[in-house]
Amino acid sequence: MGLESRYYCRRNINVPRSCGDLSSDYKIDTMSIPQQHTVYRLNKVGSFRDLEAHREPIPKLASNQVLIQTKSVTLNYRDYIIANGKYGKKLGDLKGRVPCSDAAGIVVAVGDDVTNVSVGDHVVTNFSPNHLYGPYNREQHVDLGGEVDGTLREYVPISSEAVTKIRKDSPLSWAEKASLVCTGVTVWNALYGCKQLRPGQSVLILGTGGVSLTALAIAKAAGAQTIITSSSDEKLAKIKDHYNPDHTINYAKNPSWGATVAEITGGGVDFVIENGGPGTLFQSITAAAPGGVISLIGVNAIKAEQQLAAYYLNIMFKGLIVRGIVVGSHELSEQLIKFVDSKDLRIHVDHQYNFHDGGVFKAFEKLESKEHVGKIAINFGPQTRL
């Protein structure tokens, strides 16, 4: 099955059956897949500035794969530290690796054995292509942009089991859809992967990056009380104005913010989105209600101020659940997309750059600056929904 014979599908005109399992207001477009595309690869490990653009042939598909025309890629801090050679997981030789894990786009070709995805479907990638369900196993599961090539390219070949479909009439932009891959599934895992968040419960969110803003959006849509922290009054004011959390706390001005959270909530929060690491965990434990869930997601504050024994005692006596989160499975991705679709939930994207206009390096520079609130996206071509 030659790729050059496969085509996009476009809305609002009748569709022939050969276009796949699409609704009757689609037809085949006349634009074929090009012979080559642009791919960014790491020339060496040390800095994102060592990324180089290459013109390469469109990959041939295996029988179980689909080809995605990339519409948007969003960055995670993980992408930055992988390029810098500081990621905590052994990834092997990264020379020539295509970075990034988060992409949204349109399926433009499918392998002979693919039955669950059709040409014209709108999809997002899954962070770990072979993590279909259950807990993450770092010895078994491989990650896009880590052990295997990622999504920073115009066309992405990937197993049909490693994508999640999202409805074509979704109000989300392509950048918002891409934001669901890593941060979205991570938050869903934190709030629904163990104990499930219920309306009226409380969620403490550390920081104002992509995971934090996505957590705020999902928690509010679920009817939870929300508290978010930052060291910047300016960022907190922006979030208060635009996203209306119930409470904001400047942890730089209030180093005992854990006790403040416990006081605000009358005994502590049910869920903590812990993006800080050892340096903030003690305060998160203080902030948590008995039986609460603390999801360990980020490691920004490395230095711990309390002895390890104090952590253990507080976890034990409060009966807390402390979980390590490494994104989540394809099963969790499907659950998240259903929730987002049912709520018409919007995801905050703070900065967007053009893939073909030096935007790759501009996006990484913005990520490095830590000035953003929410996600950073790299967009490919026209952003209209086909």
C-alpha positions in Angstrom: 0.0 0.0 0.0 1.8 3.1 -1.2 1.7 6.2 1.0 1.4 8.5 -2.1 -2.1 6.9 -2.8 -3.5 7.9 0.6 -5.3 11.2 1.2 -6.8 13.5 3.8 -10.5 13.8 4.4 -12.2 17.1 4.7 -15.5 18.1 6.2 -18.9 19.1 4.8 -19.1 17.1 1.5 -20.3 13.5 1.0 -17.7 10.9 1.5 -17.1 7.7 -0.6 -16.8 4.5 1.4 -13.1 4.2 0.5 -12.3 7.0 2.9 -12.8 4.8 5.9 -15.3 4.9 8.8 -16.1 8.6 8.6 -19.3 10.5 8.9 -21.2 11.4 5.7 -20.0 15.0 5.6 -16.4 14.2 4.5 -14.7 13.6 1.2 -11.3 12.7 -0.1 -9.0 15.7 -0.7 -6.7 15.8 -3.7 -3.5 16.6 -1.8 -1.2 13.6 -1.6 1.4 12.9 1.1 4.8 14.4 0.1 7.9 12.4 -0.5 10.0 14.1 2.2 9.4 15.9 5.5 11.4 17.9 8.1 12.7 16.0 11.1 14.5 17.4 14.1 17.2 15.2 15.6 19.7 15.6 18.4 23.2 16.0 16.9 24.6 15.4 20.3 23.5 15.4 24.0 24.2 18.6 25.9 21.7 21.2 24.9 18.5 21.7 22.9 20.6 24.0 20.7 22.3 20.9 19.4 19.0 19.9 17.6 19.4 19.9 13.8 16.7 19.9 11.1 16.9 17.2 8.4 15.0 16.5 5.2 14.1 12.8 5.2 11.9 10.5 3.2 8.4 9.8 4.6 8.8 6.6 6.6 7.2 3.4 5.3 4.6 2.0 7.6 4.5 -1.4 9.2 1.2 -3.3 8.9 0.2 -2.2 12.4 1.1 1.5 12.1 -0.6 4.7 11.2 1.0 7.9 9.8 0.1 11.1 11.5 0.4 14.5 9.8 1.6 16.5 12.8 -0.4 19.6 13.6 1.1 20.6 16.9 3.7 19.4 19.4 3.8 20.6 23.0 6.9 20.7 25.2 7.5 19.2 28.6 10.3 19.9 31.0 11.4 16.3 30.3 12.2 17.3 26.7 14.6 20.0 27.9 16.5 17.7 30.4 16.7 14.9 27.9 18.4 17.2 25.4 20.7 18.4 28.3 21.6 14.8 29.2 20.2 15.1 32.7 17.1 12.7 32.5 16.8 10.2 35.3 16.0 7.2 33.2 18.7 5.4 31.2 17.9 6.0 27.5 21.0 4.7 25.7 22.7 6.6 22.9 20.6 9.6 22.1 22.6 10.9 19.1 20.2 11.2 16.3 17.1 10.9 18.5 13.9 12.7 17.5 12.8 14.5 20.7 9.3 15.2 22.2 6.4 12.9 23.1 3.3 15.1 22.7 1.6 15.5 19.3 -1.8 16.0 17.8 -2.6 15.6 14.2 -4.6 13.8 11.4 -4.2 10.2 10.3 -3.2 10.3 6.6 -2.3 6.6 6.1 -2.9 3.3 7.8 -1.1 -0.1 7.6 -2.8 -3.1 6.2 -3.7 -4.7 9.6 -5.0 -1.5 11.2 -8.8 -1.7 12.1 -9.2 0.7 15.1 -8.1 3.9 13.3 -9.1 5.4 9.9 -7.7 7.9 7.5 -9.0 11.3 8.5 -9.2 10.6 12.3 -8.0 13.3 14.7 -5.6 11.7 17.2 -3.1 12.4 19.9 0.0 10.2 20.6 0.5 8.2 23.7 3.6 9.0 25.8 4.7 5.4 26.0 3.6 3.5 22.9 3.7 0.0 24.5 2.0 1.0 27.8 -1.5 0.0 27.1 -2.9 -0.5 30.6 -1.8 -1.1 34.2 1.2 0.4 36.1 4.2 1.9 34.3 7.3 -0.4 34.3 10.5 1.5 33.4 12.2 -1.8 32.4 9.5 -2.7 29.9 7.9 0.5 28.6 9.6 2.8 26.2 8.8 6.5 25.8 8.5 8.7 22.8 11.5 11.1 22.5 13.4 8.8 25.0 14.2 5.3 24.1 12.5 5.7 20.7 12.1 8.5 18.2 9.6 11.2 19.2 7.2 13.6 17.6 9.3 16.7 16.5 8.7 16.0 12.8 6.1 16.7 10.2 4.9 13.1 9.9 5.0 10.5 12.7 4.7 6.7 12.1 3.4 5.0 15.2 1.5 1.9 16.2 -2.3 2.3 15.9 -2.6 1.1 19.6 -0.4 4.1 20.6 -2.8 6.8 19.6 -6.1 8.0 21.0 -8.8 9.4 18.9 -10.4 12.8 19.7 -13.6 14.0 18.1 -13.3 16.2 15.0 -15.7 18.8 16.2 -13.8 19.3 19.5 -13.4 23.0 20.4 -9.8 22.4 21.4 -7.1 23.8 19.2 -4.4 21.4 17.9 -2.0 22.8 20.6 -4.6 22.1 23.3 -5.1 18.5 22.0 -1.3 17.9 22.0 -1.2 19.2 25.6 -3.3 16.2 26.7 -0.7 13.7 25.9 1.8 14.0 28.8 0.4 16.6 31.2 -3.3 15.6 30.6 -2.8 11.9 31.2 -0.4 12.6 34.1 -3.1 14.7 35.9 -5.8 12.1 35.1 -3.6 9.4 36.6 -3.1 11.5 39.7 -6.8 12.3 40.2 -8.4 9.1 38.9 -5.7 6.4 38.6 -5.9 5.3 42.3 -8.6 6.9 44.4 -11.0 8.8 42.2 -11.7 12.5 42.7 -15.3 13.3 43.7 -17.2 16.6 43.5 -16.6 18.7 46.7 -13.2 17.3 47.4 -10.1 19.4 47.5 -7.0 19.5 45.3 -3.7 21.3 46.0 -1.6 22.1 43.0 2.1 23.1 43.2 3.4 25.5 40.6 2.0 27.1 37.4 3.4 25.0 34.6 1.6 22.8 32.1 0.8 20.0 34.6 -0.5 22.5 37.1 -2.8 24.4 34.8 -4.2 21.2 33.4 -4.8 19.9 36.9 -6.6 23.1 37.7 -8.8 22.8 34.7 -9.7 19.1 35.3 -10.2 19.6 39.1 -12.5 22.6 38.6 -14.5 20.7 35.9 -14.9 17.8 38.3 -16.4 20.1 41.0 -13.4 20.2 43.3 -12.1 22.9 45.6 -8.7 24.1 44.2 -5.6 25.7 45.7 -2.6 26.6 43.6 0.9 27.8 44.7 3.6 29.8 43.1 6.6 32.0 44.2 5.3 34.8 41.8 2.5 37.1 42.7 2.3 38.1 39.1 1.7 34.5 38.0 -0.9 34.0 40.7 -2.7 37.2 39.8 -2.9 36.0 36.2 -4.2 32.6 37.2 -6.7 34.1 39.6 -8.0 36.4 36.9 -8.3 33.9 34.1 -8.9 30.5 35.8 -10.4 31.4 39.2 -8.9 28.9 41.6 -10.5 29.0 45.0 -7.3 29.9 46.8 -3.8 31.0 45.8 -0.6 30.9 48.0 2.8 32.4 47.4 5.0 29.8 48.9 8.1 32.1 48.9 6.3 34.5 51.2 4.6 31.7 53.2 7.2 28.9 53.8 4.7 27.1 56.1 2.1 26.9 53.3 1.3 23.3 54.2 -0.3 24.4 57.5 -2.1 27.2 55.7 -3.6 24.8 53.3 -4.7 22.5 56.1 -6.3 25.5 57.8 -8.1 26.7 54.7 -9.6 23.3 54.0 -10.5 22.5 57.7 -8.1 19.5 57.9 -6.2 19.1 54.7 -6.7 18.4 51.0 -7.7 15.1 49.4 -5.2 15.3 46.6 -1.8 16.9 46.1 -0.3 17.4 42.7 3.3 17.4 44.0 5.6 19.0 41.3 8.4 20.1 43.7 10.2 17.0 44.9 12.0 16.4 48.2 12.2 20.1 49.0 8.4 20.5 49.1 7.2 17.1 50.1 7.2 17.8 53.8 4.9 20.7 53.3 2.7 18.7 51.0 2.4 16.0 53.7 1.4 18.7 56.1 -1.2 20.0 53.7 -2.8 16.5 53.0 -5.9 15.3 54.8 -5.8 11.9 56.6 -6.1 9.3 53.8 -5.1 11.8 51.2 -3.3 11.1 47.9 0.0 12.7 47.1 1.1 12.2 43.5 4.8 12.7 43.0 5.2 14.2 39.5 8.1 16.7 39.3 11.4 17.2 40.9 12.2 20.9 41.0 13.0 21.6 44.6 15.9 19.1 45.1 17.1 20.0 48.6 15.0 18.5 51.4 14.8 20.5 54.5 13.5 17.8 56.8 15.0 14.4 57.8 13.7 11.4 56.0 12.4 9.9 59.3 10.0 12.8 59.6 8.6 12.1 56.2 8.0 8.5 57.1 6.3 9.2 60.4 3.9 11.8 58.9 3.0 9.5 56.0 2.4 6.6 58.4 0.4 8.4 61.0 -1.8 10.2 58.4 -2.4 7.0 56.4 -1.4 8.8 53.2 -1.1 7.3 49.8 2.1 8.6 48.1 2.3 7.6 44.4 4.9 8.0 41.8 3.4 9.1 38.5 5.0 8.5 35.1 2.3 9.8 32.8 -0.1 6.9 32.2 -1.4 4.1 30.0 -3.4 4.2 26.7 -6.4 3.1 28.9 -6.1 6.3 31.0 -5.6 8.4 27.9 -9.0 7.2 26.5 -10.6 8.0 29.8 -9.2 11.5 29.8 -10.3 12.2 26.2 -13.9 11.1 27.1 -13.9 13.4 30.1 -12.5 16.3 28.0 -15.0 15.7 25.3 -17.9 15.5 27.7 -17.0 18.8 29.3 -15.7 20.6 26.2 -12.8 21.3 28.5 -10.2 23.8 27.4 -6.4 23.5 28.1 -4.3 26.6 28.7 -1.5 27.1 26.1 0.6 30.1 27.0 3.0 30.4 24.0 2.8 29.1 20.5 5.5 29.1 17.9 5.8 28.1 14.2 7.8 25.0 13.3 9.0 26.5 10.1 10.0 29.9 11.4 12.7 29.1 14.0 10.0 28.2 16.4 11.6 25.0 17.7 14.4 26.9 19.4 12.2 29.8 20.5 9.9 27.3 22.2 12.8 25.6 24.0 14.2 28.9 25.1 10.8 29.9 26.6 10.7 26.6 28.4 14.2 27.1 29.7 13.3 30.6 31.0 10.4 29.2 33.2 8.5 32.4 32.5 5.5 30.6 31.1 2.2 29.8 32.7 0.8 26.6 31.2 1.9 24.9 28.0 4.3 25.8 25.2 3.4 24.6 21.6 5.1 24.3 18.3 2.6 24.4 15.5 2.9 22.8 12.0 1.2 24.6 9.1 -2.4 25.8 9.1 -4.2 25.3 12.4 -7.7 25.0 11.1 -9.5 21.7 11.8 -10.0 19.8 8.6 
